[in-house]
Amino acid sequence: MRTVERILFYLMVSFRGLILMLCRAFMFLFLIGFGLSWLLAPQTDAARLRWVLFALGAMFWALSWLYDSLILKLTPEDKDVALWR
């Protein structure tokens, strides 16, 4: 089991930059869409879409946070890991 955890840890660390970059890009796109829908169409029936955009932005933020938490939990005992954003 430790071997699987160690392999998963090294795979996740090696793809961490790409995953976090994609999460941030999607988060900012969805939150910009949320803000623009609030400013450009405040009185329309787009309220449901507005909150879906906000929820998707929050989901990508949470995904990036949970990804780092999972890396820290999978860290082998003989390694010290410091993750920077």
Order of alpha helices (4+ residues) and beta strands (2+ residues): alpha-alpha-alpha
